[in-house]
Amino acid sequence: MLAPGQRATLHLYDSSSLQVLRQARVQNDTFGQVVLDAAALEHRRFKLMSVGSILKILSWQPSTHTDKFGGTSSSIRAEVREEEAPQLPR
């Protein structure tokens, strides 16, 4: 999670994250990031925490991911900034 205005470089290599990045590039260069509830995961349940962030893609470049076994796959390094999220009704 990033604080508002904070920047980071993400190294994305799993297929679902790459798809999110591709879709964001087609749309408005933003995507959401959520936090999983660790307590629920301990009980094999899926639950999200009530926090998240909206990330703006500032730049990206192709890269290569190397796994722990020495295998490689295509990946993307993306520089992102956390955007102010609109207040949602509760």
C-alpha positions as CSV (number, residue, x, y, z in Angstrom):
1,M,0.0,0.0,0.0
2,L,1.2,3.5,-0.8
3,A,0.4,6.8,0.9
4,P,-1.3,9.5,-1.2
5,G,1.2,11.0,-3.6
6,Q,3.8,8.3,-2.8
7,R,5.6,6.6,-5.8
8,A,6.8,3.1,-6.2
9,T,8.1,0.7,-8.9
10,L,6.1,-2.5,-9.2
11,H,7.6,-5.6,-10.9
12,L,4.5,-7.4,-12.3
13,Y,4.9,-10.9,-13.7
14,D,1.9,-13.1,-12.9
15,S,-0.7,-13.3,-15.6
16,S,-3.5,-11.6,-13.7
17,S,-1.4,-8.6,-12.7
18,L,-0.2,-8.2,-16.3
19,Q,-3.8,-8.3,-17.5
20,V,-4.8,-5.6,-15.0
21,L,-1.9,-3.4,-16.2
22,R,-2.9,-3.9,-19.8
23,Q,-6.5,-3.0,-19.1
24,A,-5.5,0.0,-17.1
25,R,-3.3,1.2,-20.0
26,V,-6.4,1.0,-22.4
27,Q,-8.6,2.8,-19.9
28,N,-7.3,5.7,-17.9
29,D,-3.9,4.4,-16.6
30,T,-5.3,3.7,-13.2
31,F,-6.1,0.5,-11.3
32,G,-7.1,-0.4,-7.7
33,Q,-5.1,-2.3,-5.1
34,V,-6.8,-4.0,-2.2
35,V,-5.7,-5.7,1.0
36,L,-6.7,-9.3,1.9
37,D,-7.8,-10.1,5.4
38,A,-5.1,-12.3,6.8
39,A,-7.3,-13.6,9.6
40,A,-9.9,-14.8,7.1
41,L,-7.1,-16.5,5.0
42,E,-6.1,-18.5,8.1
43,H,-9.6,-20.0,8.0
44,R,-9.4,-20.5,4.2
45,R,-11.9,-17.7,3.6
46,F,-11.6,-14.8,1.1
47,K,-12.3,-11.4,2.6
48,L,-11.0,-7.9,1.8
49,M,-10.0,-5.3,4.3
50,S,-11.8,-1.9,4.2
51,V,-8.7,-0.2,2.8
52,G,-7.2,0.1,-0.6
53,S,-5.7,2.5,-3.1
54,I,-5.9,3.8,-6.6
55,L,-2.6,3.7,-8.5
56,K,-1.8,5.8,-11.5
57,I,0.6,4.4,-14.0
58,L,3.3,7.0,-14.7
59,S,5.6,4.8,-16.9
60,W,6.3,1.2,-17.7
61,Q,8.9,-0.9,-19.4
62,P,9.2,-4.6,-20.5
63,S,11.3,-6.7,-18.2
64,T,12.2,-10.3,-17.4
65,H,11.3,-12.1,-14.2
66,T,13.6,-14.9,-13.0
67,D,12.0,-17.4,-10.6
68,K,13.8,-19.3,-7.8
69,F,14.4,-22.2,-10.1
70,G,16.2,-20.1,-12.7
71,G,13.2,-20.0,-15.1
72,T,12.4,-16.7,-16.8
73,S,9.2,-15.1,-18.1
74,S,8.1,-11.8,-19.5
75,S,7.3,-9.1,-17.0
76,I,6.7,-5.4,-16.7
77,R,8.2,-2.8,-14.4
78,A,5.7,0.0,-13.8
79,E,6.3,3.3,-12.0
80,V,3.1,4.2,-10.2
81,R,1.8,6.9,-7.8
82,E,-1.0,6.6,-5.3
83,E,-4.0,8.8,-6.3
84,E,-6.4,10.5,-3.9
85,A,-9.4,8.2,-3.8
86,P,-12.9,9.6,-3.9
87,Q,-14.9,9.1,-0.7
88,L,-17.4,6.2,-1.1
89,P,-20.7,6.0,0.7
90,R,-20.8,3.6,3.5
